[in-house]
Amino acid sequence: MSTIPLTVIGAAKLRDELHELKSVQRPSVIAAIAEARSHGDLSENAEYDAAKEKQGFVEGRIIDLEGKLSNAQIINPALIDADGACVFGATIEMEDLENGKTVTYQIVGDDEADIKNGKISISSPIARALIGKCEGDVAEVMAPGGIREYEILDVKYI
């Protein structure tokens, strides 16, 4: 299995979610199954079916998170020295040349991407267009509405 790039913050969030699933969700689901079993006939017990379904989800997510964390390559953007180039973990301020709007994005792993909070996935078209570019360069991004151009105003490693 290949390594999964994560920022330090992204890895911490996944660890927190894993801890929540193991210490809170799993025991709660086990208690719900026990409670539903105490009601008798399991063949027509909707509570039991719902609890088993939730247990399957929780266990599946635990396995997923453990796999991702065991294969994670954790990168601290503050320790990156990329001479001003756009790389994984970099925070990039850029201007949309079509409408003049300025946007700021951080390039992160697939699991931590959140466009509303300015975090874009390393595998997104915009991140792929930015990788390797430096301040002053223009990145061309193939968007659904056609090619969009962004001028890179600043690259930070925070």
N, C-alpha and C positions, 0 to 999 in steps of 0.2 A: 504494500500500500504506500502511496506517495505521501510526502509530508504536507501538512495543511498549515499555511501561513496564518498566524494570528498576532495581533498586537497584544501587548501586556494587559491592557484593559479588557480586550475581547476574551482573552484566556481566563481572566479573573471572573468575568460574567458567566462563562460556561462552567467554571468550577463552582460558582455560587448556585447556579441552576441545578447542577448535579447534586450538590449537598442538600438543597431543598427537596429534590426528588427522593433521595435516599433517606433523609431523616424526618421528613414531614409527610410527603405524598404517599410513599410506599407503606408506612405503618397505618396511615389513614385508610388506604384501600384494603389492606389486610383486615382491619377492624370492620369495614363495611361488608366485606365478604362473609366474615364470621357472623355478623348481625343478620345478614340476608339468609344464611344457612339455618339460623335458629328459627326462621319462620316456616320451616317444613319443606314441602315439595319443591324441588329445584327446577323441575321441568316447566313450571308456569310462574316462575318467580322473576319478575321484571327487575327488582332491586339487585338480585344476584347477577343477572345478565349484564346490567349496567356496571356493577362493580367489577366483574371479570373483564369487561371491555376496557374500563379505565385502567385496570391492572396491566392489561396488554399494552396500552399506550405508555404508561409510566415505565414499565420494564423496557420497552423498545427505545424510549428516549434515553434511559440510563445507558443502555448498550451503545447507542449512537454517540452520546457525549463522551463516554469512556474511550471509544475508538478515536474520536476526533482529538481528544486531549492527549492520548498516548502517541498520536502521530503528529502532534502540533510542533511547528517550528515557531517559537515565540520570539517576536522581534520588538525591540524597544526603539521606537522612532527617535527618541532623544539621543540614542547612541549611534545613529546612522551618520556616516560621513560620505555623502554622495556628490559633493562638490556642486550643489545646487540643482541636481537632476531630480526629476520626478521618479520616485521609486516607491515600493511598498512601504506604507506607514507615513509617507510625506503628506503634509497638508498644503494644498495648492490653492492659491487665490488666482482667479482668472476672469477675464472679461469676454462676454459673448459679443463677438464683433458685429453681429446682425442687429442687436437691440441695445448694446452698450451696458447691459446689466452685469454686475460683478457677483460672482459666486465663489464660495470656498468649499472645497471637498477634501476629505482625507481618504487615501486609498487604503482599504482594509481587506480582511479575509471575507469569504462568502458568508460565513456565519455571523459576522458582526455588521454587515452592510445595513444601513438605515438612512435612506436618502433624506428623510425629514430632519435628521440630525447631522447632515453633511458628510455622511460616511458612504463611500461607494465601493462596490466590490472590485477586487483586482481583476476579475474576469469580465467586468462590464465593458461595453464598447468605449465609453469615455475614458476609463482608466487605461485600457489598452492603448488608446491614442495618446495619452499623456506620458506613459512610461518612456523614460530616456530623454524627454524634452527638458529644457532649462528655461529660466526666466527670460522673457523676451521672445521666446519661440511661439509659433502659432500651431495649435493642434487641430487637425481636421477630424471630426467625429461623424461617422455614418449614423445618422438618426433616422427614425421612421419617416420623417418629413423631408429627408434629404441631408446633404452634408452641411454641418454646422462648424463654424470656426471659432476657436477660443484662443485668446492671447494670454499667455502665462505671465501674471504680474509678480507673483512671489511664490517661493517654495520654502516651506519651513519643516523642520524635523522636531516636532514637539510631542 
